[in-house]
Amino acid sequence: MKLRGFAAETEWTGKWSDDDKAWTNNLKQQLDYRRDQQDGTFWMEFSDFAAHFSSAFATRVADDRWTSFTIKSRWMDVTAGGGPSFTSFRENYQWRLTLPRPMQITFELSLPDPRLEGAPGTTPPMGLLLIKSDAPPDARRRKLRVPNHSDVVFEVEPKLARRVHGSTRLDATQANGSSYLLIPYLATPGAESKFSLKLLVDDYNDDGVPDITLEPLSVADDWHTMRVVGSYATAAAAPSLRGFGQNERVPFTLLPTEGAATGTEGATLARVRVCLETIGATSGRYPAIGLALLPKFGSGASTDDLPANAITVGPASKDGIWLEATLPTGSTPHVLVPYLGPGQPSASLQYHLTIYADTPIGEARGIAPPAMPMELRADAWACEACSVADGGHGPTCPFRILVEKMQKMEALLDERCIFLDELLAKPNGTWAK
């Protein structure tokens, strides 16, 4: 057997080594023998190979007959969605992969050399997920959720490395438009870095034309989206509890499109998926959050009780929750009301509320905001910086700033007290571990 190590490294010195006397002139000609102890190549018997090596790997050389796709991008801001266990995973870049026939594909995901300018010094584990797209008519849209592992076709498990790779054989994609979605990620949400994603696939007839299609998701084909950022300080009361009617409300309308399904009342229908995420909570210590959808609520009165047609989800102690519904389009607004479960600290936490719809989302006008909490109302206490006629204390009001800071401090103390209660509840001798 002919083997190759590193040039200038010590070579094999046993039987059939460069200086072994077993070499004959006939064998030297047949095997193109060269006596060079510095070139890194050497010969040995198979029995010696089996005695000194425990594993052997077969390598397919990716020559110029292979089709190569290389993507250079970066995780940053909202696209740094983290691993599949986080609700924000959907924000990672997604590429659509279609195959006309079954074929073997090799994936390689790498980070820049840390010695290069702009490369992060340390990064969380890095991985890659290949999943099935949703069925039509959502086949060309972003995959918002991976509810179970049956949607996962192939996975390169996250590793703390600068380069991860894997190879798998994939079936041809379906003619109805379904495809695969390729999602590289860093395991921790918010972690940013440049990256390079490379695909290698053997060209079927060596004609130089790629046999596969790899493309980013098109904005024109994706979900229509609306996002709102708010504070749980204005969404602290659960349904049927005092103050729920004063929670912040998010109104929206759905614009009709041609070809949409029609409901019993003649209005076209739209499919809506809503995600409520908590921002600022420590991983594993998420507050119980909930979400209420009030269909066709319009400018209805703000009460602490839910209307009969309300759709709710939660409260649940997760980083994010989902609500799905089919709603009529038109000018009458629908209303979303995020809220916290009873007894949850609120002031220091924010939320992201994202609406995804298969029709355009419109702004809802003419809906009065909920009543301002008593401690921020102008008639609750006098303020020389604000006018009572303005209807409340403005965002630059020193009294308002002071109250909001006190609310955040109160919420922080609540979290510390909950943590101490948990420690004291553990058996003696275990709380300090």
C-alpha positions as CSV (number, residue, x, y, z in Angstrom):
1,M,0.0,0.0,0.0
2,K,1.2,3.5,-0.9
3,L,0.5,6.1,1.7
4,R,1.2,9.8,2.0
5,G,1.9,11.8,5.1
6,F,3.2,15.3,5.5
7,A,6.3,16.3,3.5
8,A,9.5,16.5,5.6
9,E,7.9,14.5,8.4
10,T,9.3,11.2,9.6
11,E,8.3,8.4,7.2
12,W,7.6,4.7,7.8
13,T,10.9,2.7,8.5
14,G,9.6,-0.8,8.5
15,K,9.2,-3.3,5.6
16,W,8.9,-1.7,2.2
17,S,10.1,1.7,3.5
18,D,12.4,3.7,1.2
19,D,15.6,2.0,2.4
20,D,14.2,-1.5,2.7
21,K,16.3,-4.1,0.8
22,A,13.2,-6.0,-0.3
23,W,12.8,-3.6,-3.2
24,T,13.8,-5.2,-6.5
25,N,14.4,-3.4,-9.8
26,N,11.3,-5.0,-11.3
27,L,9.1,-3.9,-8.4
28,K,10.6,-0.4,-8.5
29,Q,9.6,-0.1,-12.2
30,Q,6.1,-1.5,-11.8
31,L,5.2,0.7,-8.8
32,D,7.1,3.8,-9.9
33,Y,9.3,3.6,-6.8
34,R,11.2,6.8,-5.8
35,R,13.7,6.9,-3.0
36,D,13.0,10.2,-1.3
37,Q,12.7,10.2,2.5
38,Q,11.5,13.8,2.5
39,D,8.5,13.7,0.1
40,G,6.0,12.2,2.7
41,T,5.1,9.1,0.6
42,F,6.0,5.6,1.5
43,W,5.0,1.9,1.0
44,M,4.0,-0.7,3.6
45,E,2.3,-4.1,3.8
46,F,-1.4,-4.3,4.5
47,S,-0.8,-6.3,7.7
48,D,1.4,-3.4,9.0
49,F,-1.3,-0.9,7.9
50,A,-4.0,-2.8,9.8
51,A,-1.7,-3.0,12.9
52,H,-1.0,0.7,13.0
53,F,-4.2,2.3,11.8
54,S,-7.7,1.9,13.3
55,S,-9.8,3.8,10.8
56,A,-9.9,4.6,7.1
57,F,-12.0,7.0,5.2
58,A,-12.9,7.2,1.5
59,T,-12.7,10.6,0.0
60,R,-14.5,11.8,-3.2
61,V,-12.3,14.5,-4.8
62,A,-14.4,17.5,-5.8
63,D,-12.8,18.2,-9.2
64,D,-14.0,20.7,-11.8
65,R,-16.7,18.3,-13.0
66,W,-18.6,19.0,-9.8
67,T,-21.1,21.9,-9.5
68,S,-20.1,24.2,-6.6
69,F,-22.4,26.8,-5.0
70,T,-20.8,29.3,-2.6
71,I,-22.8,31.8,-0.5
72,K,-21.1,34.5,1.5
73,S,-23.3,36.3,4.0
74,R,-23.5,37.2,7.7
75,W,-25.7,36.8,10.7
76,M,-26.5,40.2,12.1
77,D,-29.4,42.1,13.8
78,V,-32.7,40.3,13.3
79,T,-31.2,37.6,11.0
80,A,-29.1,36.3,14.0
81,G,-32.0,34.1,15.0
82,G,-30.2,31.4,17.0
83,G,-30.8,27.6,17.0
84,P,-33.9,25.6,16.3
85,S,-35.0,25.6,19.9
86,F,-35.7,29.3,19.8
87,T,-38.8,31.0,18.4
88,S,-36.5,33.5,16.6
89,F,-35.0,30.6,14.6
90,R,-37.3,31.6,11.7
91,E,-35.4,34.9,11.3
92,N,-32.2,33.1,10.1
93,Y,-31.5,33.3,6.4
94,Q,-33.3,30.5,4.4
95,W,-32.4,29.3,0.9
96,R,-34.7,27.3,-1.3
97,L,-33.1,24.1,-2.8
98,T,-34.8,22.1,-5.6
99,L,-33.5,18.9,-7.2
100,P,-34.8,17.3,-10.4
101,R,-33.6,13.9,-9.4
102,P,-32.1,12.0,-6.4
103,M,-28.5,13.1,-5.8
104,Q,-25.7,13.3,-3.2
105,I,-25.0,16.8,-1.9
106,T,-22.1,17.9,0.4
107,F,-22.6,21.0,2.6
108,E,-19.8,23.0,4.2
109,L,-20.4,25.9,6.6
110,S,-17.4,28.0,7.7
111,L,-16.5,31.1,9.6
112,P,-13.7,33.6,8.7
113,D,-10.3,33.1,10.0
114,P,-10.1,34.8,13.5
115,R,-6.9,36.4,12.4
116,L,-8.7,38.4,9.7
117,E,-10.0,41.9,10.3
118,G,-13.7,41.8,11.3
119,A,-13.8,38.2,12.3
120,P,-15.3,37.5,15.8
121,G,-12.9,36.2,18.4
122,T,-15.3,33.6,19.8
123,T,-18.7,32.4,18.5
124,P,-21.3,30.0,19.8
125,P,-21.7,26.5,18.2
126,M,-22.6,26.5,14.6
127,G,-24.9,24.2,12.7
128,L,-27.0,23.7,9.7
129,L,-30.6,22.4,9.1
130,L,-32.2,21.1,5.9
131,I,-36.0,21.0,6.2
132,K,-39.0,20.4,4.1
133,S,-40.8,23.5,2.9
134,D,-44.5,24.0,3.8
135,A,-47.0,22.5,1.4
136,P,-48.5,24.8,-1.3
137,P,-49.6,27.5,-1.3
138,D,-46.9,28.3,1.2
139,A,-44.1,26.3,-0.5
140,R,-42.2,29.4,-1.6
141,R,-42.6,31.2,1.8
142,R,-40.4,31.3,4.8
143,K,-40.7,28.4,7.2
144,L,-41.9,30.0,10.4
145,R,-42.0,26.9,12.7
146,V,-40.4,23.5,12.8
147,P,-43.0,21.9,15.0
148,N,-41.6,18.4,15.0
149,H,-38.5,16.6,13.8
150,S,-40.3,14.9,10.9
151,D,-39.8,18.1,8.9
152,V,-36.0,17.8,9.3
153,V,-34.4,16.0,6.3
154,F,-30.7,16.4,7.2
155,E,-28.9,18.1,10.0
156,V,-25.3,19.1,10.8
157,E,-25.4,19.2,14.5
158,P,-24.0,22.4,16.1
159,K,-20.3,22.3,17.0
160,L,-17.9,24.8,18.5
161,A,-15.7,24.9,15.4
162,R,-14.8,27.2,12.5
163,R,-15.9,24.7,9.9
164,V,-18.7,22.1,9.9
165,H,-19.7,19.8,7.0
166,G,-21.9,16.9,6.1
167,S,-23.1,14.9,3.1
168,T,-26.4,13.3,2.4
169,R,-28.4,11.8,-0.5
170,L,-31.7,13.7,-1.2
171,D,-34.8,12.7,-3.1
172,A,-36.0,14.8,-6.0
173,T,-38.3,17.7,-5.0
174,Q,-42.0,17.4,-5.9
175,A,-43.5,18.9,-9.0
176,N,-46.1,20.8,-7.0
177,G,-43.6,23.4,-5.9
178,S,-42.5,21.9,-2.6
179,S,-38.7,22.1,-2.0
180,Y,-36.1,21.9,0.7
181,L,-35.0,24.9,2.8
182,L,-31.4,25.3,3.9
183,I,-30.9,27.2,7.2
184,P,-27.4,27.8,8.6
185,Y,-27.3,29.2,12.2
186,L,-25.4,30.0,15.3
187,A,-26.8,28.4,18.4
188,T,-27.3,31.6,20.4
189,P,-29.8,34.3,19.3
190,G,-28.1,37.6,18.6
191,A,-24.7,36.2,18.0
192,E,-23.2,37.9,14.8
193,S,-20.6,36.7,12.4
194,K,-19.8,36.5,8.7
195,F,-20.1,33.0,7.2
196,S,-19.5,31.1,4.0
197,L,-21.9,28.3,2.9
198,K,-20.7,25.9,0.2
199,L,-22.6,23.1,-1.7
200,L,-21.0,20.5,-3.8
201,V,-22.9,18.2,-6.2
202,D,-21.8,15.9,-8.9
203,D,-22.8,17.1,-12.4
204,Y,-24.9,14.3,-14.0
205,N,-23.7,14.7,-17.5
206,D,-20.7,17.1,-17.0
207,D,-22.3,19.7,-19.2
208,G,-21.4,22.6,-16.9
209,V,-25.0,23.4,-16.2
210,P,-26.1,23.1,-12.5
211,D,-28.4,20.2,-11.9
212,I,-29.9,21.9,-8.8
213,T,-31.4,25.2,-8.1
214,L,-30.4,27.2,-5.0
215,E,-32.0,30.6,-4.4
216,P,-32.8,33.0,-1.6
217,L,-36.4,33.4,-0.6
218,S,-38.1,36.1,-2.7
219,V,-39.7,39.0,-0.9
220,A,-42.5,38.9,-3.5
221,D,-43.4,35.3,-2.6
222,D,-42.9,35.5,1.1
223,W,-45.4,36.3,3.9
224,H,-46.7,39.9,4.3
225,T,-45.4,41.0,7.6
226,M,-46.1,43.6,10.3
227,R,-44.0,43.9,13.5
228,V,-44.7,45.9,16.6
229,V,-42.3,46.4,19.6
230,G,-43.9,47.1,23.0
231,S,-43.4,46.8,26.7
232,Y,-45.1,44.4,29.1
233,A,-45.4,47.4,31.4
234,T,-48.4,48.3,29.3
235,A,-49.6,44.7,28.8
236,A,-49.5,43.4,32.4
237,A,-53.0,42.2,33.0
238,A,-54.5,38.9,31.9
239,P,-58.0,38.5,30.4
240,S,-60.9,38.9,32.9
241,L,-58.6,40.5,35.4
242,R,-58.7,44.2,36.4
243,G,-56.7,46.3,34.0
244,F,-56.9,44.0,30.9
245,G,-59.0,46.6,29.1
246,Q,-56.1,49.0,29.5
247,N,-53.5,46.7,27.9
248,E,-51.8,47.9,24.8
249,R,-53.8,46.9,21.7
250,V,-52.4,46.3,18.2
251,P,-55.0,46.8,15.5
252,F,-54.5,45.7,11.9
253,T,-56.6,45.1,8.8
254,L,-56.2,42.6,6.0
255,L,-56.5,43.7,2.4
256,P,-58.4,41.5,-0.1
257,T,-56.6,39.9,-3.0
258,E,-57.7,38.2,-6.2
259,G,-58.3,34.5,-5.9
260,A,-58.6,34.4,-2.1
261,A,-61.1,32.1,-0.4
262,T,-64.5,33.5,0.5
263,G,-66.3,33.2,3.9
264,T,-69.9,32.6,4.7
265,E,-70.6,36.4,4.8
266,G,-69.1,36.9,1.3
267,A,-65.9,38.5,2.5
268,T,-62.6,37.1,1.3
269,L,-60.5,35.3,3.9
270,A,-56.9,35.5,4.8
271,R,-54.6,33.1,6.8
272,V,-52.8,34.8,9.7
273,R,-50.0,33.6,11.9
274,V,-49.0,35.7,14.9
275,C,-45.8,35.4,17.0
276,L,-45.4,37.0,20.4
277,E,-41.8,36.9,21.7
278,T,-40.3,38.1,25.0
279,I,-37.2,40.3,24.7
280,G,-34.8,40.8,27.7
281,A,-35.6,37.7,29.7
282,T,-32.8,35.3,30.8
283,S,-32.9,32.0,28.9
284,G,-34.7,29.4,30.8
285,R,-36.5,32.0,33.0
286,Y,-39.2,33.2,30.7
287,P,-42.3,34.8,32.1
288,A,-45.7,33.3,31.3
289,I,-47.1,35.2,28.3
290,G,-50.4,35.1,26.5
291,L,-52.0,36.6,23.4
292,A,-55.7,37.4,22.6
293,L,-57.0,38.0,19.1
294,L,-60.3,40.0,18.8
295,P,-61.6,39.4,15.3
296,K,-63.4,42.4,13.7
297,F,-63.2,44.2,17.0
298,G,-63.1,47.6,15.4
299,S,-63.4,50.4,17.9
300,G,-65.2,48.3,20.5
301,A,-65.0,49.4,24.1
302,S,-62.0,48.4,26.1
303,T,-63.3,46.0,28.9
304,D,-61.6,43.5,31.1
305,D,-63.6,40.6,29.6
306,L,-63.0,39.0,26.2
307,P,-65.7,39.0,23.5
308,A,-67.3,35.7,22.6
309,N,-65.4,35.4,19.3
310,A,-61.9,36.0,20.9
311,I,-59.1,33.6,20.1
312,T,-56.5,33.1,22.8
313,V,-53.3,31.2,23.4
314,G,-51.3,30.9,26.7
315,P,-50.2,32.0,29.2
316,A,-47.1,29.8,28.8
317,S,-43.6,30.3,30.1
318,K,-41.8,30.3,26.8
319,D,-39.6,32.6,24.8
320,G,-42.4,32.9,22.2
321,I,-45.9,31.7,21.5
322,W,-47.9,31.3,18.2
323,L,-51.5,32.0,17.3
324,E,-53.0,31.0,14.0
325,A,-56.4,32.1,12.5
326,T,-58.4,32.6,9.3
327,L,-59.8,36.1,9.3
328,P,-62.0,38.1,6.9
329,T,-60.4,40.9,4.9
330,G,-61.8,44.4,4.8
331,S,-61.7,47.8,6.6
332,T,-62.9,46.6,10.0
333,P,-59.8,46.1,12.1
334,H,-58.8,43.0,14.0
335,V,-57.1,43.6,17.4
336,L,-54.3,41.8,19.1
337,V,-53.8,42.1,22.9
338,P,-50.5,40.7,24.4
339,Y,-50.5,40.1,28.1
340,L,-48.6,38.5,31.0
341,G,-49.8,35.7,33.3
342,P,-50.9,36.7,36.8
343,G,-48.0,37.6,39.2
344,Q,-45.4,38.1,36.5
345,P,-42.8,40.9,36.7
346,S,-43.2,43.2,33.7
347,A,-41.6,46.6,33.5
348,S,-38.1,45.5,32.5
349,L,-39.3,43.2,29.6
350,Q,-40.2,44.1,26.1
351,Y,-42.0,42.0,23.5
352,H,-42.0,41.7,19.7
353,L,-45.4,41.0,18.1
354,T,-45.1,39.9,14.5
355,I,-48.0,39.3,12.1
356,Y,-47.6,37.1,9.1
357,A,-50.4,37.0,6.5
358,D,-50.9,35.6,3.0
359,T,-52.5,39.0,2.0
360,P,-51.2,42.5,2.5
361,I,-51.6,44.0,6.0
362,G,-53.0,47.4,6.4
363,E,-52.9,50.0,9.1
364,A,-56.0,50.4,11.3
365,R,-57.0,54.0,11.9
366,G,-59.5,55.6,14.1
367,I,-59.0,53.2,17.1
368,A,-58.5,55.0,20.4
369,P,-55.5,53.8,22.5
370,P,-56.3,52.3,25.9
371,A,-56.5,54.6,28.8
372,M,-53.2,55.7,30.3
373,P,-52.3,54.1,33.7
374,M,-53.2,56.3,36.6
375,E,-49.5,56.9,37.6
376,L,-48.9,58.5,34.1
377,R,-52.1,60.5,33.8
378,A,-51.7,64.3,33.9
379,D,-54.6,64.6,36.3
380,A,-53.1,62.2,38.8
381,W,-50.4,64.6,39.9
382,A,-49.3,68.1,38.9
383,C,-46.4,68.6,36.5
384,E,-44.9,71.9,35.4
385,A,-43.3,70.3,32.3
386,C,-46.6,69.0,30.8
387,S,-50.0,70.4,30.2
388,V,-53.1,68.7,31.4
389,A,-54.7,69.6,28.0
390,D,-52.1,67.3,26.3
391,G,-53.9,64.3,27.9
392,G,-50.9,63.0,29.8
393,H,-47.2,63.2,30.5
394,G,-45.0,63.1,27.4
395,P,-42.0,60.8,26.9
396,T,-39.6,63.7,27.9
397,C,-41.4,64.5,31.1
398,P,-39.0,64.1,34.0
399,F,-41.8,62.7,36.2
400,R,-42.7,60.1,33.6
401,I,-39.0,59.1,33.2
402,L,-38.8,58.7,37.0
403,V,-41.9,56.6,37.2
404,E,-40.7,54.3,34.4
405,K,-37.3,53.8,36.0
406,M,-39.0,53.0,39.3
407,Q,-41.1,50.4,37.5
408,K,-38.0,48.8,36.0
409,M,-36.3,48.7,39.4
410,E,-39.4,47.1,41.0
411,A,-39.5,44.4,38.3
412,L,-35.8,43.7,38.8
413,L,-36.3,43.3,42.5
414,D,-39.3,41.0,41.8
415,E,-37.0,38.8,39.7
416,R,-34.3,38.7,42.4
417,C,-36.9,37.8,45.1
418,I,-38.3,35.0,42.9
419,F,-34.7,33.7,42.5
420,L,-34.0,33.8,46.2
421,D,-37.3,32.1,46.9
422,E,-36.3,29.2,44.6
423,L,-32.9,28.9,46.3
424,L,-34.4,28.8,49.8
425,A,-37.0,26.2,48.7
426,K,-34.2,23.7,47.8
427,P,-33.0,21.2,50.4
428,N,-30.2,22.3,52.8
429,G,-26.8,22.0,51.3
430,T,-27.9,22.0,47.7
431,W,-28.7,25.6,47.0
432,A,-25.1,26.7,46.8
433,K,-24.1,24.1,44.2
